[in-house]
Amino acid sequence: MSQPDGQNNELSNLLNESRTFPPSAEFAAQANATADLYARADADRDAFWAEQAEKLHWETKWDQVLDWSGAPFAKWFVGGKLNVAYNCVDRHVEAGNGDRVAIHWEGEPGDSRTITYAELQREVSRTANALAALGIGAGDRVAIYLPMLPEAVFAMLACARLGAMHSVVFGGFSSEALRTRINDAEAKVVITADGQYRRGKAMPLKANVDAAVAETPSIEHVVVVKRTGGEVAWDDARDKWWDDVLEGQPDTHTPEAFDAEQPLFILYTSGTTGRPKGILHTSGGYLTQAAYTHSNVFDLKPESDVYWCTADIGWVTGHTYIVYGPLANGATQVIYEGTPNSPHEGRHWEVVQKYGVTIYYTAPTTIRTFMKWGADIPAKYDLSSLRLLGSVGEPINPEAWIWYRKNIGGDRTPIVDTWWQTETGAIMISPLPGATATKPGSAQRPLPGISAKVVNEAGEEVPNGGGGLLVLDKPWPSMLRGIWGDDARYRETYWSKFADLGYYFAGDGAKYDDDGDIWLLGRVDDVMNVSGHRISTTEVESALVSHPNVAEAAVVGASDPTTGQGIVAFVILRGGVDDAASGEAALKELREHVSSEIGPIAKPRQIMIVPELPKTRSGKIMRRLLRDVAENREVGDVTTLADSSVMDLISKGLKTGSD
Ligand code: WTA
């Protein structure tokens, strides 16, 4: 194992990454997961998953582990009954761990709150009673549009307790995005806050809900958590303060056991078309894999670890690795409300030091941002409590991996690079930290009990050293159970590409290295990955053409040193709009327009006004060529263009606007 000592050395290593980092003997000796798990799972998958499910509390045991007869619609733990919230909260209290801290919550302005499992049980019970009093019961949908507050966790678990489904919408999404999600799920209640802290400022949030619910016929109540104390508009018939609806509600609630396949949540994610997909997850299988992966990939010791996942609850990582996995395992965790640079660029390390965080899970884009801010910042803090680091959301470049290990992990901690998706529900490909010699940049192997392959277009597995598409060739417990309200789209999106083989197509390119380890290479469809967030090119294009000045738009993800990809838009203006429409101010307006249609995360990094778009004879836009322009490369092969002079026109006539 060689250590890079300088920048040049690190860069040359990127070209041929061959370093491996075995766990220390000490780490390996105490690890939850040992290498024999792979063989045990291979020998009898059903028995392996049954063993994992038995770690949960079931009111009624299942009769069958997996029913795949209705493929691609799976049923796991058929006939079993459980309550997800009971498993995440009550059973820890009943086991005598009520005094254990469940959540160390840290607010952006510096306020904090510590919540034990006994308190969590009372809060979740009160919230469940309050939601029931508002008419929420099993099968109903509740939209949650909240910042990173403990109430978000209470609300999610209260839904689970009642057998209702939550649909969490990221607080950075626009009112328009919230409206379409509420309407698609026909949610009855939306839970929000008056405002949220972002980079030291109190920003309004309820105003977005007001705009959204003006056109959501299904919404009966808006419940508002008071966070910033900012002014809010109020509709007496519809709006209720969180504190008022909880007032007087008993802090006990008897959980009912629901079927293993009771829907637990819908979470919307971008697909290749403009309309987001409502990914549906259910209870028993989801919780089993959430708890199993959280325990084995993060090596959680509930009595001594302090775990911190920096994701927002609005994404699947927040669902599985802040709420369900850690709480099912009785973990003590940190939840942080704000951005990593509020009020200073050492905030995360200050929090690690304050709570003695032992396990830290974040995204490559955040790590690259820390690299930009400089290694001297984490060096000012005591990070010696850390014993394991994780990464998720996009491929992590070896340089960032090495920086992370060296500057955050003290050259000591294993790093788990975890590949998974909203659809997979939980981690699928990752090292086991006590058993795998890790490799910077590779997620390596499917977890025990999981099967994945890299195949060519014909579905044949490629040899070591070869590249192709990632597929999941066997069902897994936390797999999505469909797209809300659209079975046809579910089959078409994930199961049609390799229909004869019955493979799930993940949408990611991948390769095997000479050791057979898997390297993820990014999306192969029209989905961009910006700071680990999935955004579809079509979604941004539709937002752009909804502006009166825009005739046509094409959007590409161009590689970006910090965010992975950045959004670059090529726009044709409508005939007749005057020259001012292509001026700096007008381009800024277009960027703002996308932000208000979708959310600030979808704001294009750069917009270029062009006279034409490169199209094939059949009218398909050739994004490959636009990507060449966006990444300042020589434009590639133009022979299939209907009019090959278009690219000259584009390169000559560019007017661009960016931040
Ligand atoms: C990408 C986030 C490489 C991938 C949990 C996937 C990754 C998409 C990794 C899912 C990783 C996630 N290495 N790529 N470790 N983790 N991805 O649904 O393209 O927000 O398809 O789920 O992120 O994004 P999603």
Residues whose N, C-alpha, C, O or C-beta is under 5 A from the ligand:
A	BS01	WTA	S391 V392 G393 E394 P395 D417 T418 W419 W420 Q421 T422 E423 A443 A506 D508 L520 G522 R523 G532 R534
